[in-house]
Amino acid sequence: MAGRVYREWPPPPELRRPVFCLWADERPSDSPGTGLVLPDACMDLVWDGREVSVAGPDTGPVTVERPPRAAFVGLRFRPGQAPPVLGLPSDALRDQRVGLAELWDGDEVDRLTERLAAAPTAEEAAAHLAAAVQRRRRMAGADEADPLVGGLVAWLGTAPASAGVVATAAEALGVGVRQLHRRCEDGVGYGPKMLERVLRFRRAQQLVERGAGLAAAAAGAGYADQPHMNRDFRRLTGRSPAELLLSGPPVSEPAVSDPFKTGPGPGS
């Protein structure tokens, strides 16, 4: 996107299991603009220069207004990893943007805001977000995120498109369908079928960004066929794959590593 600098980098080693990346999105231009945020099964803490907000799990495209000279800094949780840190299930924040002060103690958020406002660089601001998350994990005695959700994300990464994918996943993971649905909603923000759709969409994005044609991306991502991919893209982005991925600079951002990997690893 012209006049815009977006970058991602890995979190500190102690946060590589719950946190996918730290990021900054800066607009050096004197003119305003917009950005398009697409579903990715993740949740973010976002500092906009005034307050910290939580971006809940999205089920569709979100247009973000970018004022002149805007600078955003963020921390992106891996799928299912935010609830122990935020203190509530992810589905309570589905398709919402909520001030962090509504979820954490006000004095704690005030101190974090002061540190963020004084940070001279985006990297230092992001480091303050990471430190706050680590302190919160220690202070609240946050348990590890639900391992069933991590298992589901990993399983869906290799599952072919199927009308019975939820029942098959439940059987493979050793739980009932209702329990799988409830725990997926608590952890990710929506049910396993929606999670499957989002993860498959993200795989197709990556394949096209690496140079695959649309037919090859559909097959490689696990769609039944290219029309199936077209339908899912329109549900999730409001655009066709060609409109989204093949016309000019990609709307989605490059990832520092495979966004569907749930454990720590290089750049994860």
C-alpha positions as CSV (number, residue, x, y, z in Angstrom):
1,M,0.0,0.0,0.0
2,A,1.6,3.3,-1.1
3,G,2.9,5.6,1.5
4,R,2.8,2.9,4.2
5,V,5.5,0.9,6.0
6,Y,4.4,-2.3,7.7
7,R,6.8,-4.8,9.3
8,E,6.7,-7.7,11.7
9,W,9.3,-9.3,13.9
10,P,9.5,-12.2,16.4
11,P,8.5,-11.8,20.0
12,P,11.1,-12.4,22.8
13,P,11.8,-16.1,23.4
14,E,9.7,-16.4,26.5
15,L,6.6,-15.4,24.6
16,R,7.0,-17.4,21.4
17,R,4.4,-19.9,22.4
18,P,1.5,-17.5,23.0
19,V,2.6,-14.6,20.7
20,F,2.9,-14.9,16.9
21,C,4.7,-11.6,16.3
22,L,5.2,-7.9,17.1
23,W,4.4,-5.4,14.4
24,A,4.4,-1.8,13.4
25,D,2.3,0.0,10.8
26,E,3.4,3.5,10.0
27,R,2.1,6.0,7.5
28,P,4.6,8.7,6.7
29,S,2.3,10.4,4.2
30,D,0.6,13.7,5.1
31,S,-2.7,12.4,3.6
32,P,-5.1,10.0,5.3
33,G,-5.7,6.5,4.0
34,T,-7.4,3.2,4.8
35,G,-6.3,-0.3,5.5
36,L,-8.1,-3.6,5.2
37,V,-7.8,-6.1,8.0
38,L,-8.7,-9.7,7.1
39,P,-9.6,-12.7,9.3
40,D,-6.6,-14.6,10.5
41,A,-7.8,-16.5,13.6
42,C,-5.6,-14.2,15.8
43,M,-6.2,-11.4,18.3
44,D,-4.0,-8.3,18.7
45,L,-3.1,-5.7,21.2
46,V,-2.9,-2.4,19.3
47,W,-1.3,0.9,20.4
48,D,-2.4,3.8,18.2
49,G,-0.5,6.6,20.0
50,R,-3.4,7.4,22.4
51,E,-4.7,4.1,23.9
52,V,-4.2,0.3,23.8
53,S,-7.1,-1.6,22.3
54,V,-7.8,-5.3,21.8
55,A,-8.7,-6.4,18.2
56,G,-11.0,-9.4,18.6
57,P,-11.2,-12.3,16.2
58,D,-12.7,-11.1,12.9
59,T,-15.2,-13.1,10.8
60,G,-15.1,-10.7,7.9
61,P,-13.1,-7.7,6.5
62,V,-12.6,-4.6,8.6
63,T,-11.7,-1.3,7.1
64,V,-9.3,0.8,9.3
65,E,-9.0,4.5,8.9
66,R,-5.4,5.7,8.9
67,P,-4.9,9.4,9.7
68,P,-1.9,11.3,8.3
69,R,1.4,10.4,9.8
70,A,-0.4,7.6,11.7
71,A,1.7,5.0,13.6
72,F,0.3,1.8,15.0
73,V,2.2,-0.8,17.1
74,G,0.9,-4.2,18.0
75,L,1.3,-7.6,19.5
76,R,-0.4,-10.6,17.7
77,F,-1.4,-13.6,19.7
78,R,-1.4,-17.0,18.1
79,P,-4.9,-18.6,17.6
80,G,-6.4,-19.6,21.0
81,Q,-3.6,-18.0,23.1
82,A,-5.2,-14.7,24.1
83,P,-7.8,-15.8,26.7
84,P,-5.4,-16.6,29.6
85,V,-3.8,-13.1,29.2
86,L,-6.9,-11.1,28.6
87,G,-9.0,-12.9,31.2
88,L,-12.1,-13.7,29.2
89,P,-13.0,-16.1,26.3
90,S,-12.3,-15.0,22.8
91,D,-15.9,-15.2,21.6
92,A,-16.7,-12.3,24.0
93,L,-14.6,-10.1,21.7
94,R,-15.6,-11.5,18.3
95,D,-15.7,-8.8,15.6
96,Q,-15.0,-6.1,18.2
97,R,-12.4,-3.5,19.1
98,V,-12.3,-2.9,22.9
99,G,-10.1,-0.6,25.0
100,L,-7.7,-2.7,27.1
101,A,-8.8,-0.6,30.1
102,E,-12.1,-2.4,29.9
103,L,-10.4,-5.7,30.5
104,W,-7.4,-5.0,32.8
105,D,-6.9,-2.9,35.9
106,G,-7.0,0.8,35.1
107,D,-3.8,1.6,37.0
108,E,-2.0,-1.1,35.1
109,V,-3.2,0.2,31.8
110,D,-2.3,3.7,32.7
111,R,1.3,2.7,33.5
112,L,1.5,0.8,30.2
113,T,0.1,3.8,28.3
114,E,2.7,6.1,29.9
115,R,5.5,3.8,28.9
116,L,4.2,3.5,25.3
117,A,3.8,7.2,24.9
118,A,7.4,7.8,26.0
119,A,8.8,5.1,23.7
120,P,11.1,6.7,21.1
121,T,10.7,3.9,18.5
122,A,8.1,1.4,17.4
123,E,10.4,-1.4,18.4
124,E,10.6,-0.1,22.0
125,A,6.8,0.4,22.1
126,A,6.2,-3.1,21.0
127,A,8.7,-4.4,23.6
128,H,6.5,-2.6,26.3
129,L,3.5,-4.5,25.0
130,A,5.4,-7.8,25.2
131,A,6.6,-7.0,28.7
132,A,3.0,-6.2,29.8
133,V,1.8,-9.5,28.4
134,Q,4.6,-11.4,30.2
135,R,3.9,-9.5,33.5
136,R,0.2,-10.3,33.1
137,R,0.9,-14.0,32.7
138,R,3.0,-14.0,35.9
139,M,0.7,-11.7,37.9
140,A,-2.5,-13.6,37.0
141,G,-0.9,-17.0,37.2
142,A,-2.2,-17.5,33.7
143,D,-2.5,-21.1,32.7
144,E,-1.4,-22.3,29.4
145,A,-4.1,-21.9,26.7
146,D,-6.4,-24.8,26.0
147,P,-4.2,-27.5,24.3
148,L,-7.3,-28.8,22.4
149,V,-7.4,-25.6,20.4
150,G,-3.7,-25.9,19.5
151,G,-4.4,-29.5,18.5
152,L,-7.3,-28.4,16.4
153,V,-5.3,-25.7,14.6
154,A,-2.6,-28.3,13.8
155,W,-5.1,-30.9,12.6
156,L,-6.9,-28.5,10.4
157,G,-3.6,-27.5,8.8
158,T,-3.5,-30.9,7.1
159,A,-7.2,-31.8,6.8
160,P,-8.8,-31.8,3.3
161,A,-12.0,-29.9,2.6
162,S,-14.9,-32.1,4.0
163,A,-18.5,-31.5,4.9
164,G,-18.0,-33.6,8.0
165,V,-14.7,-32.0,9.1
166,V,-16.0,-31.0,12.6
167,A,-17.1,-34.5,13.5
168,T,-13.9,-36.0,12.0
169,A,-11.8,-33.5,14.0
170,A,-13.6,-34.3,17.2
171,E,-13.1,-38.0,16.7
172,A,-9.4,-37.5,15.9
173,L,-8.9,-35.3,19.0
174,G,-10.8,-37.6,21.3
175,V,-13.7,-35.2,22.3
176,G,-17.3,-34.8,21.5
177,V,-18.5,-32.4,18.8
178,R,-20.2,-30.1,21.3
179,Q,-17.2,-29.9,23.5
180,L,-14.9,-29.2,20.6
181,H,-17.2,-26.4,19.4
182,R,-17.5,-24.8,22.8
183,R,-13.8,-24.9,23.5
184,C,-12.9,-23.6,20.0
185,E,-15.3,-20.7,20.5
186,D,-13.8,-19.9,23.9
187,G,-10.2,-20.1,22.6
188,V,-10.4,-18.7,19.0
189,G,-13.7,-16.8,19.1
190,Y,-15.8,-18.9,16.7
191,G,-16.5,-22.5,15.9
192,P,-14.3,-25.1,14.2
193,K,-16.0,-24.8,10.8
194,M,-15.2,-21.1,10.7
195,L,-11.7,-21.7,12.0
196,E,-11.2,-24.2,9.1
197,R,-12.4,-21.6,6.6
198,V,-10.1,-18.9,7.9
199,L,-7.0,-21.1,8.1
200,R,-7.6,-22.5,4.6
201,F,-8.0,-18.9,3.3
202,R,-4.7,-17.9,4.9
203,R,-2.9,-20.9,3.3
204,A,-4.2,-19.8,-0.1
205,Q,-3.1,-16.3,0.5
206,Q,0.4,-17.4,1.3
207,L,0.6,-19.7,-1.7
208,V,-0.4,-16.9,-4.1
209,E,2.0,-14.5,-2.4
210,R,4.8,-17.1,-3.1
211,G,3.9,-17.2,-6.8
212,A,1.3,-19.9,-7.1
213,G,-1.6,-19.4,-9.6
214,L,-5.1,-19.5,-8.3
215,A,-5.9,-23.1,-9.4
216,A,-2.6,-24.3,-7.7
217,A,-3.4,-22.2,-4.6
218,A,-6.9,-23.7,-4.4
219,A,-5.5,-27.3,-4.6
220,G,-2.6,-26.6,-2.3
221,A,-4.7,-24.9,0.4
222,G,-7.1,-27.8,0.6
223,Y,-10.2,-26.4,-1.3
224,A,-12.4,-28.8,-3.2
225,D,-11.9,-26.8,-6.3
226,Q,-11.3,-23.1,-7.4
227,P,-15.0,-22.1,-7.2
228,H,-15.0,-23.3,-3.6
229,M,-12.0,-21.0,-2.9
230,N,-13.8,-18.1,-4.7
231,R,-16.9,-18.6,-2.4
232,D,-14.8,-18.6,0.7
233,F,-12.8,-15.5,-0.3
234,R,-15.9,-13.6,-0.9
235,R,-17.4,-14.6,2.5
236,L,-14.2,-13.6,4.3
237,T,-13.0,-10.6,2.4
238,G,-15.9,-9.3,0.2
239,R,-13.6,-9.8,-2.8
240,S,-12.7,-12.5,-5.2
241,P,-9.2,-14.1,-5.0
242,A,-8.2,-12.3,-8.2
243,E,-9.4,-8.9,-6.8
244,L,-7.6,-9.5,-3.5
245,L,-4.4,-11.1,-4.5
246,L,-3.6,-10.5,-8.1
247,S,-4.3,-6.8,-8.5
248,G,-1.4,-4.7,-7.3
249,P,0.3,-4.9,-3.9
250,P,-1.3,-7.5,-1.6
251,V,-3.7,-6.3,1.0
252,S,-2.6,-8.8,3.5
253,E,0.7,-8.5,5.2
254,P,3.7,-10.8,4.9
255,A,4.1,-13.1,7.8
256,V,7.3,-13.6,9.8
257,S,6.6,-17.4,9.8
258,D,3.9,-19.9,9.2
259,P,0.9,-18.4,11.0
260,F,-0.7,-21.8,11.6
261,K,2.2,-23.2,13.6
262,T,1.2,-23.3,17.3
263,G,4.5,-24.1,19.0
264,P,7.6,-22.0,19.3
265,G,10.1,-22.0,16.4
266,P,12.3,-19.9,14.3
267,G,10.7,-16.5,13.9
268,S,7.5,-17.7,15.6
